[in-house]
Amino acid sequence: MLSRNYHDIEQEPVGEDKSVRWVLGKPEGTPNFALRVIEFEEGAVFETHQHPYEHEIFVLEGEGVAHVPGKEVVMQPGVAIYIPPSEPHGYRNTGAGPLRFICVIPHVD
């Protein structure tokens, strides 16, 4: 078993107003998935993009929206979101503070 506090993991910038902490992944010995904590500063946007793999998201803090073509899903604490492989998607922080969520993805080689 491995236990890590995400506060002990270095924040990596993703643009000027977003960051990621790679909490668990291949370096820690996870065989299939990576667990990340993503943080968006107030007003931050991650434009629509897509990947050939799924995402599972669980919102920890803040308010925002996840969008796919023709649909927006409210992001608030306790909400879980599944994004299927190759589905275009993006995110926007709509709250008055940070938007923080867990994002789990399969390892991509």
Buried (B, 14 or more C-beta within 10 A) or exposed (E): EEEEEBEEBEEEEBEEBBBBBBBBBEEEEBEEBBBBBBBBBBEBBBEEEEBEEBBBBBBBEBBBBBBBEEEEBEBBEEBEBEBEEEEEBBBBBBBEEBBBBBBBBBEEE
